[in-house]
Amino acid sequence: MNLSCQIYCYTSVILSAGSFFPSSIHAQEPLSRQVLIVTENDGMISADNDGYYTNGVNISYQWYLHRPEKRNANRVQALRMGQNIYTSRFSGEPRKENLDRPITGYLFADYHQKLYNEKERLLQWGIGVGVVGPHAFGKEVQSFVHRVVQIYKPTYWELQLQNAFGFTADITWSPQIGKPNIHPHLELKPQLSATAGNLFNHIGIGGALIYGKIHSNSTSAFWYNHRGFGKQDRELFLYLYPVLYLKAYDATVQGGMFKRSPEAIEGKLNPLFLNSRCGIMYAGNKFNLGASFVYESRQSLTQKSPQVYGSIQAALLW
C-alpha cells in the first residue's frame, strides 16, 4: 500500500498546528505537552510489499506532571487511539488457497502512565480496549486508501475474523544504566514487559542499544518524553531495538478468545515472536521526528515468510 499521501497529510497537520504555539512559550519553561502521530506501512520499504501487518496508524496526546511529594515524582500520562490492518501475504491475492493468515483490522484506544523515580527507572502501566473483525473497519480503510492512490482492490475481506471486543492491561520496566551525557555516546536500555487480557497475552524481554546525544529516561525522546527549550536540550541518536516476545494469545491471529464458531481463515500462533527496530530520532525545540526499519518474525506459523516495514513518527511539543 502506497501511503505517501497519507504521510504527507499527517506531517502537514503537525507543521500547521505549530503556528498556534508561540515560540515565547519555550523560552519560559520546559515543554510539558505533546501530540504524537505514528504511521507504519510495509510499502515504505518496497512498493512490492503489501501484506501481513500492512498498515498501522495511531495518534496520542500526553502531558507531564511533576509530583515532588510522590516517590515517583516525574509522571507522563498519555491517551492514544489507532488502527492496525492485517492481511495475507498479498492484500490483492486472487486465489483463496494462497491466503496464509487471518485478515482483520484492530481498532484500539488506551491510557498509559509512565513513572520515573530519582534513579530514572521507568515503570509504565496502561489499560486499553479494542476490537478485531468488521467493527474495526479495516476493510473500509484499506479499500478507501487503495481507491485514493488508484491501485488494486483488496480481496477476501468477506473472510475476515469475526467481531471480538476485549480489554488489555500492560506493564513495562526499564532502568537507567549509567549517567546521561551531552556528548555522543553508547547507551543500553534494557526492557521487560507484560500484557494480559482477552485480546493479547504475552511477555517481552529486550532492550535498545543507542548511540548519540540522548537524555535520561524521564526526558528522552526514546520514551516520547522530550522536554527542553534550548539548543543544549536537543537529542539526536541512532538505535537498535530488538524485543523477543513469548506469546500465549493474539486475537489478530486466533480471533476472539470466546468465539462461538471457527474462523474462515485459521491462524496458528507463533509463541516466540521477534520484533527488531533500527532507527534514528531527532528531538528539537518544538518537534520530534523519527524513522525506523522494522523486522518481524512470523506472527502466525501459517505465514510463508517474516516481514519488514517502515515506521515514521512526528510529534508537536509545547
Backbone bond lengths (Angstrom), bond angles and torsions (degrees), N, CA, C in turn:
res aa  C-N    CA-C-N  psi(-1)  N-CA   C-N-CA  omega(-1)  CA-C   N-CA-C  phi
1 M - - - 1.465 - - 1.522 108.61 -
2 N 1.320 116.09 125.67 1.457 121.16 179.91 1.518 108.97 -87.90
3 L 1.345 117.51 113.64 1.461 120.56 -175.87 1.526 111.93 -115.09
4 S 1.308 117.54 28.29 1.457 118.81 179.85 1.518 111.74 -60.35
5 C 1.354 116.55 -38.18 1.469 118.88 178.94 1.521 110.53 -69.46
6 Q 1.324 117.49 -33.93 1.464 121.20 179.37 1.524 110.33 -67.01
7 I 1.333 116.83 -45.36 1.462 120.53 179.60 1.520 110.16 -62.69
8 Y 1.350 116.42 -41.30 1.454 120.58 179.21 1.520 111.16 -59.51
9 C 1.330 116.05 -42.06 1.469 119.77 -179.44 1.515 111.67 -64.00
10 Y 1.347 116.77 -44.00 1.462 120.01 -179.60 1.521 111.12 -62.06
11 T 1.338 115.64 -44.90 1.458 119.53 -178.83 1.522 110.99 -64.42
12 S 1.337 116.79 -39.69 1.461 120.87 -179.70 1.522 111.30 -63.36
13 V 1.332 116.34 -39.50 1.468 120.18 179.06 1.516 110.67 -60.79
14 I 1.343 116.52 -45.57 1.464 120.35 -177.98 1.520 111.00 -67.14
15 L 1.334 117.29 -44.45 1.456 119.74 -179.37 1.518 111.67 -65.04
16 S 1.341 116.87 -37.63 1.468 119.98 178.69 1.511 111.10 -67.63
17 A 1.346 115.05 -39.58 1.466 118.75 -178.60 1.510 111.65 -63.66
18 G 1.342 116.73 -28.21 1.452 119.28 -178.24 1.510 113.37 -60.47
19 S 1.316 117.97 -24.79 1.454 120.37 -178.33 1.521 112.81 -69.72
20 F 1.334 117.40 -14.81 1.462 120.37 -179.27 1.519 112.57 -85.47
21 F 1.338 116.80 -5.88 1.455 120.50 -176.69 1.521 109.10 -116.91
22 P 1.322 118.78 104.91 1.458 121.80 -175.33 1.509 111.93 -62.36
23 S 1.328 114.30 145.48 1.460 119.18 -178.23 1.517 112.27 -65.36
24 S 1.311 117.96 -19.44 1.467 120.40 -179.07 1.516 111.67 -64.37
25 I 1.342 116.82 -23.47 1.466 119.29 179.37 1.517 109.83 -59.62
26 H 1.348 115.90 -41.45 1.447 120.04 -173.13 1.521 112.05 -73.86
27 A 1.301 117.18 -15.22 1.458 119.16 178.78 1.516 111.85 -84.36
28 Q 1.351 117.53 -6.89 1.448 121.13 -173.80 1.523 112.69 -105.01
29 E 1.318 117.89 -40.62 1.455 119.93 -175.75 1.520 110.13 -153.99
30 P 1.352 117.02 157.78 1.458 119.84 179.22 1.536 111.11 -60.49
31 L 1.324 115.40 155.74 1.455 121.02 179.38 1.524 109.70 -67.60
32 S 1.326 116.71 143.32 1.469 119.37 -176.76 1.523 113.64 -135.11
33 R 1.339 118.59 -4.94 1.466 121.03 179.19 1.516 109.81 -132.52
34 Q 1.330 114.56 155.36 1.459 118.74 -175.15 1.522 110.66 -154.97
35 V 1.332 116.49 140.39 1.450 123.21 166.67 1.520 107.20 -115.27
36 L 1.320 116.21 126.48 1.460 121.89 -174.57 1.523 110.00 -123.96
37 I 1.321 116.31 133.96 1.460 122.47 173.56 1.521 108.34 -119.75
38 V 1.331 116.26 130.96 1.463 122.67 176.24 1.518 108.35 -122.89
39 T 1.329 117.08 128.03 1.463 121.23 175.67 1.520 108.51 -125.63
40 E 1.335 116.63 134.58 1.458 122.38 -178.32 1.523 108.70 -130.13
41 N 1.339 115.93 138.28 1.456 119.38 -177.36 1.524 109.81 -160.35
42 D 1.332 116.16 139.32 1.461 119.17 178.94 1.519 112.14 -72.35
43 G 1.332 117.90 -22.19 1.450 121.27 177.60 1.524 113.73 -67.63
44 M 1.350 117.67 -15.02 1.464 119.91 176.56 1.525 111.63 -68.40
45 I 1.324 117.52 -24.90 1.462 122.30 -179.13 1.522 110.90 -88.14
46 S 1.334 115.95 -42.78 1.458 120.58 179.93 1.515 109.18 -156.13
47 A 1.343 116.26 140.33 1.463 120.62 177.13 1.519 111.77 -65.60
48 D 1.332 117.44 -16.53 1.461 121.32 179.19 1.522 112.49 -82.82
49 N 1.333 117.23 -10.76 1.460 121.13 -179.99 1.523 110.48 -87.75
50 D 1.300 117.93 129.36 1.471 121.87 172.92 1.515 109.06 -166.39
51 G 1.331 115.59 77.31 1.452 118.60 -179.25 1.514 112.42 -177.21
52 Y 1.355 115.16 176.77 1.460 123.70 -175.16 1.540 109.12 57.46
53 Y 1.329 118.82 -127.39 1.480 118.48 173.61 1.526 106.12 -77.59
54 T 1.317 115.73 92.33 1.461 120.10 -167.67 1.520 113.81 -93.13
55 N 1.341 117.78 -20.29 1.459 119.17 179.08 1.520 110.54 -163.48
56 G 1.324 115.37 141.72 1.454 120.90 175.14 1.519 110.23 -148.35
57 V 1.311 116.51 138.63 1.462 122.03 177.94 1.522 107.97 -139.84
58 N 1.330 116.77 133.69 1.465 118.93 172.30 1.516 109.64 -145.37
59 I 1.316 115.05 151.69 1.461 122.50 178.28 1.520 108.43 -130.11
60 S 1.329 116.43 138.80 1.461 120.06 -178.37 1.524 110.66 -137.49
61 Y 1.319 114.39 152.08 1.464 122.69 173.50 1.511 107.13 -122.08
62 Q 1.336 117.04 128.85 1.459 119.22 179.43 1.516 110.87 -135.81
63 W 1.322 114.50 155.06 1.452 121.25 -178.95 1.528 109.75 -140.18
64 Y 1.338 115.09 150.94 1.456 123.02 -174.44 1.520 110.32 -102.15
65 L 1.334 115.68 137.85 1.464 121.90 176.38 1.524 109.18 -126.95
66 H 1.328 116.43 137.90 1.462 120.84 174.16 1.518 108.00 -114.47
67 R 1.349 115.09 116.49 1.461 121.10 -177.41 1.526 108.26 -120.05
68 P 1.345 118.38 84.62 1.460 120.72 -174.22 1.526 113.69 -62.60
69 E 1.342 117.15 -22.23 1.463 119.16 -179.43 1.528 112.24 -78.58
70 K 1.339 116.95 -11.09 1.452 121.66 -178.62 1.529 110.71 -94.86
71 R 1.336 115.01 155.52 1.468 120.12 177.71 1.529 110.09 -63.21
72 N 1.349 116.55 -45.32 1.458 121.60 174.93 1.529 107.35 -95.52
73 A 1.329 115.86 87.29 1.458 120.72 -168.35 1.520 113.33 -70.11
74 N 1.328 116.89 -36.41 1.463 120.64 -177.45 1.526 110.31 -94.75
75 R 1.321 115.53 122.86 1.465 120.90 -175.58 1.520 110.19 -132.28
76 V 1.318 115.42 138.49 1.462 121.80 176.23 1.524 107.88 -125.72
77 Q 1.323 116.09 124.35 1.460 121.37 179.99 1.530 109.52 -110.90
78 A 1.337 116.46 145.88 1.462 119.84 -175.55 1.519 111.12 -145.22
79 L 1.324 115.33 139.88 1.461 123.73 170.15 1.514 107.74 -113.32
80 R 1.337 116.98 133.99 1.456 120.82 -175.32 1.526 110.17 -139.60
81 M 1.340 115.79 146.49 1.451 121.18 171.12 1.516 108.62 -141.74
82 G 1.336 116.69 151.64 1.452 118.45 -177.64 1.508 112.62 -173.28
83 Q 1.316 114.26 -178.90 1.464 121.85 -179.92 1.527 109.74 -144.65
84 N 1.326 116.54 136.75 1.464 123.48 171.53 1.526 108.42 -117.34
85 I 1.334 115.98 149.69 1.459 121.54 179.99 1.523 108.82 -127.03
86 Y 1.328 115.71 132.30 1.463 122.76 -179.41 1.524 109.72 -126.06
87 T 1.336 116.28 134.96 1.463 121.03 177.37 1.528 108.90 -137.22
88 S 1.320 116.12 -175.46 1.455 120.09 173.06 1.529 109.24 -71.30
89 R 1.310 117.04 -172.11 1.467 120.92 -174.47 1.521 112.38 -57.89
90 F 1.337 117.59 -31.90 1.449 122.00 177.41 1.521 108.39 -132.20
91 S 1.344 117.15 123.15 1.469 120.99 -175.07 1.525 113.23 -64.09
92 G 1.317 116.98 -22.64 1.465 120.58 179.01 1.515 112.78 -104.40
93 E 1.322 117.12 25.72 1.464 122.39 -176.16 1.541 111.74 -52.21
94 P 1.343 118.57 123.35 1.466 120.17 -178.21 1.527 114.29 -83.56
95 R 1.325 117.75 -18.18 1.471 120.28 -173.86 1.533 110.49 -115.69
96 K 1.306 115.32 125.31 1.465 121.31 -176.18 1.516 111.90 -60.39
97 E 1.330 117.62 -36.52 1.463 120.45 -175.75 1.531 112.01 -68.03
98 N 1.332 117.83 -12.54 1.460 120.75 179.13 1.534 113.36 -92.37
99 L 1.323 117.55 -0.87 1.466 120.34 178.52 1.521 108.65 -70.55
100 D 1.333 117.04 115.76 1.465 120.09 -169.83 1.521 114.17 -112.46
101 R 1.337 118.08 7.90 1.461 120.74 171.56 1.527 108.06 -162.27
102 P 1.345 118.23 162.28 1.469 120.21 179.50 1.527 112.43 -63.03
103 I 1.324 115.21 150.51 1.460 123.72 177.35 1.525 107.78 -104.84
104 T 1.330 116.73 130.92 1.465 118.99 179.97 1.525 111.36 -168.79
105 G 1.286 115.47 159.20 1.452 121.90 163.92 1.517 108.48 -102.12
106 Y 1.320 116.65 160.71 1.468 122.11 173.99 1.517 107.06 -135.28
107 L 1.321 116.25 112.60 1.465 123.33 -179.32 1.521 107.89 -106.30
108 F 1.338 117.38 132.04 1.456 118.55 -172.32 1.527 112.05 -147.54
109 A 1.326 114.67 161.38 1.463 123.09 172.06 1.522 107.27 -146.43
110 D 1.340 116.95 143.72 1.464 118.08 -179.10 1.526 111.18 -152.81
111 Y 1.321 113.91 166.19 1.468 123.28 175.78 1.518 107.38 -125.32
112 H 1.359 116.76 134.71 1.458 121.34 177.53 1.524 110.48 -132.64
113 Q 1.317 114.84 148.51 1.453 121.25 172.82 1.517 108.54 -130.11
114 K 1.341 114.89 129.46 1.463 121.49 177.27 1.522 108.95 -106.87
115 L 1.317 116.35 127.92 1.462 123.08 -178.43 1.527 109.54 -114.91
116 Y 1.340 116.41 136.11 1.464 121.47 179.92 1.525 108.53 -129.27
117 N 1.326 115.92 129.24 1.463 119.29 177.92 1.528 110.13 -93.69
118 E 1.331 116.64 -172.30 1.458 120.63 -175.69 1.526 112.18 -67.10
119 K 1.339 117.91 -19.05 1.457 121.97 176.78 1.523 112.23 -93.41
120 E 1.325 116.65 9.53 1.466 123.27 177.20 1.526 113.18 65.75
121 R 1.313 117.93 22.84 1.463 120.39 174.80 1.517 109.70 -77.16
122 L 1.303 115.70 134.91 1.461 121.98 179.39 1.520 110.74 -93.04
123 L 1.329 116.09 129.94 1.456 122.71 168.46 1.522 106.48 -128.86
124 Q 1.320 116.23 112.80 1.461 120.99 -178.64 1.520 109.93 -115.66
125 W 1.324 116.12 136.03 1.456 120.02 174.11 1.527 108.84 -132.65
126 G 1.319 115.02 156.88 1.456 118.28 -178.18 1.511 112.14 -159.78
127 I 1.330 115.37 160.36 1.463 122.75 174.55 1.525 107.57 -133.54
128 G 1.327 116.14 149.88 1.452 118.80 -177.56 1.511 112.63 -154.28
129 V 1.322 114.59 165.81 1.463 122.35 174.96 1.525 107.28 -128.28
130 G 1.337 116.13 154.24 1.451 118.77 -179.73 1.514 111.57 -163.84
131 V 1.327 115.12 171.03 1.461 121.07 179.14 1.519 108.67 -147.31
132 V 1.331 116.26 139.94 1.461 122.54 168.84 1.521 107.55 -111.96
133 G 1.333 115.67 161.56 1.457 119.84 -179.85 1.516 112.67 101.16
134 P 1.336 118.28 -167.93 1.473 122.11 -176.23 1.520 114.50 -55.82
135 H 1.345 117.82 -32.92 1.465 120.15 -179.00 1.527 113.12 -72.10
136 A 1.338 117.12 -5.13 1.466 120.54 174.44 1.527 111.48 -88.80
137 F 1.330 118.18 -6.88 1.473 124.51 173.36 1.530 113.47 60.22
138 G 1.324 116.50 30.89 1.459 119.28 176.81 1.523 112.22 -65.85
139 K 1.324 117.08 -42.76 1.472 121.13 179.57 1.522 110.61 -59.86
140 E 1.326 117.30 -47.25 1.458 121.56 -176.21 1.530 111.46 -63.74
141 V 1.324 116.62 -43.25 1.465 120.00 -177.97 1.526 110.81 -68.20
142 Q 1.329 116.98 -47.84 1.462 118.95 -178.74 1.528 111.96 -64.91
143 S 1.320 117.62 -41.43 1.460 120.86 178.98 1.528 111.10 -63.56
144 F 1.339 116.86 -40.03 1.468 120.97 179.50 1.523 110.87 -63.69
145 V 1.338 116.90 -47.43 1.463 120.28 -178.85 1.524 110.90 -62.93
146 H 1.332 117.45 -41.08 1.457 120.01 179.40 1.531 111.49 -64.62
147 R 1.324 117.36 -34.95 1.465 119.77 176.31 1.528 110.77 -67.99
148 V 1.333 116.64 -40.94 1.459 120.47 -178.53 1.524 110.98 -62.98
149 V 1.339 117.56 -44.30 1.467 120.48 -178.01 1.528 111.82 -89.44
150 Q 1.338 116.44 1.88 1.463 123.37 173.26 1.525 113.04 58.71
151 I 1.330 115.13 55.00 1.459 120.92 172.86 1.520 108.36 -123.05
152 Y 1.306 116.56 -175.41 1.461 123.44 -171.05 1.535 112.80 -58.18
153 K 1.312 114.94 159.08 1.459 122.06 179.80 1.528 109.77 -84.06
154 P 1.332 119.00 128.24 1.474 120.59 175.62 1.525 110.70 -60.13
155 T 1.320 116.34 146.13 1.463 121.31 -174.56 1.526 112.49 -117.03
156 Y 1.317 114.31 158.73 1.476 125.60 170.74 1.527 114.62 62.99
157 W 1.337 116.78 25.89 1.457 118.06 174.32 1.529 111.89 -67.95
158 E 1.323 118.00 -17.63 1.469 120.12 175.63 1.526 111.49 -66.27
159 L 1.342 117.50 -12.92 1.459 122.30 179.18 1.529 112.40 -102.38
160 Q 1.318 117.02 12.96 1.462 119.53 -177.73 1.529 111.98 -64.64
161 L 1.334 116.03 165.93 1.457 121.46 179.64 1.528 111.23 -58.07
162 Q 1.318 115.78 154.27 1.457 121.48 175.10 1.537 109.86 -70.43
163 N 1.335 114.97 158.43 1.464 119.38 176.57 1.523 110.79 -60.93
164 A 1.323 115.42 134.90 1.462 120.51 175.72 1.524 108.02 -150.15
165 F 1.322 116.55 120.45 1.465 122.09 178.27 1.526 108.85 -97.72
166 G 1.324 115.67 153.27 1.444 117.42 179.98 1.512 113.97 -165.11
167 F 1.327 113.97 176.30 1.460 123.40 -179.29 1.522 109.07 -126.78
168 T 1.321 116.34 152.03 1.459 121.37 176.21 1.523 109.60 -137.49
169 A 1.314 114.82 153.95 1.464 122.53 171.32 1.516 106.65 -136.77
170 D 1.337 116.92 140.24 1.463 119.08 -177.49 1.516 110.79 -142.56
171 I 1.324 114.97 160.02 1.455 122.08 178.58 1.531 108.60 -145.88
172 T 1.340 116.37 142.22 1.466 122.64 179.92 1.525 108.75 -136.34
173 W 1.328 115.96 139.74 1.466 121.50 177.74 1.519 108.98 -129.90
174 S 1.335 116.48 134.10 1.464 121.14 177.03 1.515 109.21 -148.73
175 P 1.339 118.81 122.12 1.467 121.28 179.30 1.519 111.48 -85.09
176 Q 1.317 115.48 159.20 1.460 122.06 171.80 1.525 107.61 -89.95
177 I 1.331 116.73 118.24 1.460 120.88 179.28 1.524 109.21 -103.48
178 G 1.311 116.46 119.41 1.454 120.87 -177.86 1.515 111.53 78.23
179 K 1.311 115.67 -177.78 1.461 121.61 -178.53 1.524 110.10 -106.52
180 P 1.356 116.83 141.64 1.466 119.21 178.08 1.524 111.17 -63.55
181 N 1.318 115.84 153.24 1.458 121.64 -176.23 1.517 108.97 -135.96
182 I 1.310 117.78 139.32 1.464 120.24 -178.67 1.528 111.38 -74.53
183 H 1.353 116.96 -13.04 1.456 120.67 179.42 1.532 109.49 -98.05
184 P 1.336 118.22 153.39 1.466 120.43 178.32 1.522 111.62 -54.88
185 H 1.306 116.69 135.55 1.450 120.79 -178.92 1.531 109.06 -161.14
186 L 1.333 115.91 169.28 1.455 122.34 176.45 1.517 109.79 -89.51
187 E 1.320 115.71 142.09 1.453 120.00 178.10 1.526 109.13 -145.23
188 L 1.316 115.92 144.41 1.458 122.42 178.51 1.516 109.69 -114.75
189 K 1.337 116.28 131.02 1.465 121.42 177.20 1.528 108.92 -122.25
190 P 1.357 118.55 95.41 1.460 120.72 175.87 1.537 110.35 -67.21
191 Q 1.336 115.99 158.48 1.460 119.55 -179.37 1.524 110.55 -149.45
192 L 1.335 115.23 136.54 1.460 122.92 170.08 1.524 107.50 -124.65
193 S 1.335 117.36 139.78 1.466 120.08 -178.67 1.514 110.58 -147.89
194 A 1.318 115.86 159.79 1.467 121.91 176.88 1.520 108.43 -151.19
195 T 1.316 116.32 142.30 1.464 123.76 177.00 1.516 108.85 -132.66
196 A 1.338 116.74 137.18 1.459 121.52 -179.96 1.520 109.35 -139.59
197 G 1.326 115.69 151.29 1.458 121.90 179.33 1.509 110.11 156.52
198 N 1.323 116.84 -172.06 1.460 119.53 179.46 1.536 112.73 -95.74
199 L 1.361 116.87 10.11 1.460 121.26 172.23 1.530 111.49 -112.40
200 F 1.326 116.56 -40.96 1.459 121.41 -178.81 1.516 109.89 -139.10
201 N 1.330 115.58 141.31 1.460 122.63 171.78 1.521 108.23 -140.48
202 H 1.327 117.22 114.44 1.457 119.88 178.41 1.524 110.29 -163.37
203 I 1.320 114.89 163.12 1.453 122.43 170.22 1.526 107.30 -124.18
204 G 1.326 117.13 150.88 1.456 121.04 -178.15 1.506 111.19 -134.09
205 I 1.331 115.43 144.79 1.451 121.19 175.66 1.528 107.96 -137.50
206 G 1.319 115.97 133.42 1.455 119.32 -178.05 1.508 110.00 -177.99
207 G 1.290 116.19 -153.34 1.454 120.92 -179.84 1.513 110.73 170.54
208 A 1.321 115.24 168.54 1.460 121.53 -178.38 1.521 110.29 -117.36
209 L 1.318 115.94 133.89 1.450 122.66 170.48 1.528 107.05 -101.78
210 I 1.331 116.01 118.61 1.466 121.74 -169.54 1.521 110.08 -121.08
211 Y 1.340 115.45 137.40 1.464 119.71 173.11 1.521 108.93 -128.02
212 G 1.330 115.69 128.03 1.452 120.35 177.37 1.509 111.47 141.76
213 K 1.298 115.61 -161.48 1.457 122.25 178.01 1.521 108.29 -93.81
214 I 1.332 116.14 114.42 1.456 120.86 -175.58 1.520 109.60 -141.08
215 H 1.316 116.92 144.51 1.459 122.23 179.19 1.525 110.69 -84.18
216 S 1.315 115.61 175.10 1.457 121.09 173.53 1.523 110.06 -67.88
217 N 1.323 117.23 167.88 1.467 122.16 -170.96 1.529 113.90 -51.24
218 S 1.328 118.24 -45.45 1.460 120.26 -171.04 1.525 113.79 -73.37
219 T 1.337 117.36 -12.73 1.465 119.49 -179.03 1.531 111.90 -129.73
220 S 1.326 116.55 22.64 1.459 119.92 -175.43 1.529 112.41 -100.00
221 A 1.319 115.60 142.35 1.467 121.20 175.31 1.520 111.36 -67.27
222 F 1.326 118.15 -19.15 1.463 119.43 178.32 1.521 110.96 -60.22
223 W 1.343 116.44 -37.41 1.466 121.35 176.14 1.531 111.10 -99.74
224 Y 1.325 117.00 18.05 1.477 123.20 179.61 1.532 111.59 61.14
225 N 1.339 115.99 39.58 1.468 120.01 -176.90 1.518 112.75 -122.95
226 H 1.311 119.47 18.47 1.463 120.19 -173.50 1.526 111.05 -56.11
227 R 1.338 114.60 131.93 1.459 121.41 176.96 1.516 108.06 -137.30
228 G 1.314 117.74 132.93 1.452 120.35 179.84 1.516 110.67 167.24
229 F 1.324 115.86 170.15 1.463 118.77 -178.37 1.525 112.18 -147.44
230 G 1.318 118.05 9.35 1.458 120.81 -179.89 1.512 111.33 -135.05
231 K 1.339 116.15 169.92 1.456 120.93 -179.56 1.516 111.70 -60.11
232 Q 1.337 116.23 -33.35 1.455 119.70 -178.04 1.523 112.13 -68.06
233 D 1.326 117.63 -15.47 1.462 121.03 -177.86 1.524 113.41 -94.64
234 R 1.316 118.18 -3.19 1.460 120.35 -177.40 1.531 111.16 -69.63
235 E 1.317 115.05 151.72 1.464 121.34 178.84 1.527 109.59 -123.14
236 L 1.313 116.38 145.33 1.457 123.01 173.75 1.521 107.49 -152.80
237 F 1.334 117.03 117.88 1.458 119.02 -176.29 1.529 111.73 -153.66
238 L 1.318 114.40 156.74 1.458 124.29 171.73 1.521 108.04 -103.45
239 Y 1.340 116.41 151.89 1.459 117.54 179.21 1.527 111.97 -149.56
240 L 1.321 114.76 151.08 1.466 124.23 170.12 1.516 106.14 -121.17
241 Y 1.345 116.67 124.58 1.471 120.28 -165.83 1.534 110.27 -136.79
242 P 1.342 118.00 80.13 1.466 120.91 176.51 1.533 111.91 -89.06
243 V 1.331 116.28 140.77 1.461 122.05 174.62 1.526 108.09 -136.33
244 L 1.332 116.66 128.87 1.461 122.68 177.06 1.524 108.43 -102.50
245 Y 1.342 115.67 125.72 1.461 121.26 -178.19 1.528 110.58 -108.72
246 L 1.322 115.25 135.65 1.455 121.86 169.23 1.522 106.41 -100.69
247 K 1.332 116.26 109.57 1.457 121.55 -171.53 1.530 111.70 -101.46
248 A 1.335 114.77 137.86 1.455 121.18 173.38 1.522 111.36 -109.86
249 Y 1.356 117.47 -26.76 1.469 120.32 178.89 1.518 110.04 -158.08
250 D 1.344 115.66 141.76 1.460 122.82 177.32 1.525 107.49 -146.38
251 A 1.327 117.31 109.64 1.454 121.80 -174.94 1.524 112.68 -66.77
252 T 1.349 118.14 -23.50 1.459 119.21 178.83 1.527 111.76 -74.97
253 V 1.319 116.77 -13.60 1.465 122.29 176.47 1.526 111.17 -105.45
254 Q 1.329 117.22 -41.97 1.465 122.25 -171.72 1.517 113.84 -102.77
255 G 1.327 118.25 -7.74 1.454 120.42 -174.92 1.514 110.68 80.47
256 G 1.321 116.34 -174.06 1.458 121.21 -178.07 1.516 112.75 -63.53
257 M 1.325 115.75 145.47 1.462 121.04 -178.93 1.519 111.71 -64.90
258 F 1.353 117.23 -28.82 1.461 120.87 -176.04 1.530 111.92 -113.73
259 K 1.321 117.82 30.59 1.461 121.42 -179.57 1.528 109.96 -64.05
260 R 1.338 115.33 148.11 1.463 121.12 -176.60 1.517 113.49 -98.42
261 S 1.327 117.54 -9.22 1.466 120.91 -179.42 1.516 109.26 -146.71
262 P 1.338 118.88 157.94 1.464 121.58 -179.55 1.530 111.63 -63.62
263 E 1.310 115.82 155.45 1.452 121.02 177.03 1.533 110.52 -80.70
264 A 1.332 115.76 155.47 1.465 120.19 179.81 1.524 111.57 -64.84
265 I 1.339 116.38 -35.84 1.466 122.21 175.21 1.522 107.07 -123.40
266 E 1.298 116.92 115.31 1.462 120.86 -176.59 1.528 110.35 -89.15
267 G 1.329 116.07 131.34 1.450 121.33 173.18 1.522 110.49 -102.55
268 K 1.319 116.26 166.16 1.464 121.91 177.67 1.516 107.83 -130.38
269 L 1.316 116.72 112.49 1.458 122.07 -172.98 1.523 112.06 -59.27
270 N 1.328 115.83 133.19 1.457 122.32 171.21 1.527 107.52 -86.89
271 P 1.335 119.59 111.53 1.476 120.34 -173.57 1.532 113.76 -71.88
272 L 1.333 117.95 -22.92 1.461 121.73 177.73 1.526 108.11 -114.74
273 F 1.323 115.59 106.49 1.460 121.97 -172.12 1.524 109.66 -119.84
274 L 1.324 116.40 128.64 1.470 121.71 -179.02 1.518 110.27 -110.18
275 N 1.325 115.64 128.66 1.461 122.99 170.97 1.519 107.07 -120.46
276 S 1.340 116.90 121.26 1.457 120.51 -177.55 1.518 109.37 -131.01
277 R 1.333 116.16 127.98 1.460 122.48 -177.41 1.523 110.73 -118.22
278 C 1.325 115.29 141.36 1.461 122.43 173.86 1.518 106.93 -129.85
279 G 1.335 116.94 118.47 1.450 117.11 -171.11 1.515 114.11 -153.31
280 I 1.314 114.20 -177.04 1.455 123.84 178.35 1.523 108.37 -134.66
281 M 1.325 116.89 145.85 1.457 120.92 -179.26 1.531 110.14 -141.77
282 Y 1.333 114.32 138.49 1.466 121.22 175.98 1.525 108.54 -126.99
283 A 1.321 116.68 136.65 1.461 122.33 176.59 1.514 108.72 -128.96
284 G 1.330 115.95 118.38 1.451 121.40 -179.56 1.508 112.20 -110.95
285 N 1.326 116.66 -157.27 1.458 121.40 -175.78 1.518 112.84 -71.59
286 K 1.317 116.54 -30.77 1.461 119.75 -175.75 1.521 113.44 -129.09
287 F 1.345 116.91 -22.22 1.455 119.96 -174.48 1.524 111.39 -128.08
288 N 1.326 114.86 148.18 1.462 123.11 166.21 1.513 107.33 -114.74
289 L 1.311 116.61 135.82 1.460 121.62 176.45 1.516 108.44 -133.34
290 G 1.343 116.78 139.32 1.450 120.58 178.83 1.510 111.57 -151.98
291 A 1.327 115.84 153.99 1.461 121.91 176.88 1.516 108.19 -147.17
292 S 1.332 116.37 145.07 1.454 119.58 -179.92 1.523 110.80 -148.48
293 F 1.320 113.72 154.42 1.467 124.20 171.98 1.517 106.41 -101.30
294 V 1.332 117.21 130.34 1.465 121.13 -173.61 1.532 110.25 -122.00
295 Y 1.326 115.03 130.19 1.473 121.88 172.23 1.524 108.20 -110.03
296 E 1.330 116.50 133.58 1.461 121.43 175.01 1.521 109.73 -130.11
297 S 1.326 115.66 136.10 1.449 119.87 171.35 1.528 109.07 -71.85
298 R 1.301 117.84 178.79 1.463 121.46 -176.25 1.533 110.73 -66.68
299 Q 1.320 117.32 127.13 1.462 120.57 174.43 1.517 110.70 -74.28
300 S 1.335 116.37 -37.64 1.456 122.59 174.98 1.527 108.19 -115.17
301 L 1.311 116.42 136.56 1.463 120.07 -179.98 1.526 112.02 -66.90
302 T 1.327 117.42 -12.15 1.463 120.68 176.82 1.525 112.03 -79.13
303 Q 1.335 118.27 -14.35 1.455 121.41 -179.69 1.520 110.61 -65.09
304 K 1.317 115.82 144.70 1.455 120.67 -179.32 1.525 112.51 -76.72
305 S 1.323 117.54 -19.93 1.459 119.53 -176.07 1.517 110.47 -159.61
306 P 1.347 117.36 163.68 1.467 120.72 167.72 1.515 108.83 -72.81
307 Q 1.335 117.85 -172.45 1.445 119.34 -179.13 1.525 112.01 -146.01
308 V 1.336 115.14 163.30 1.455 122.56 172.84 1.522 108.06 -129.86
309 Y 1.333 115.46 149.73 1.461 120.04 176.42 1.526 109.05 -155.43
310 G 1.317 115.41 169.92 1.446 121.11 179.43 1.512 111.79 -107.29
311 S 1.310 116.46 153.97 1.463 122.86 179.25 1.528 108.88 -134.27
312 I 1.329 117.02 130.78 1.450 122.55 177.60 1.520 108.81 -126.94
313 Q 1.318 116.70 136.70 1.467 120.59 178.00 1.521 110.15 -131.92
314 A 1.300 115.25 145.25 1.463 121.84 178.38 1.521 108.34 -142.72
315 A 1.317 116.85 135.73 1.453 121.04 -176.67 1.532 110.83 -135.18
316 L 1.311 114.69 144.83 1.461 122.68 173.60 1.517 107.95 -109.60
317 L 1.336 116.77 129.71 1.470 122.09 -178.09 1.527 109.99 -118.05
318 W 1.313 114.51 145.35 1.478 119.37 173.47 1.520 110.75 -154.68
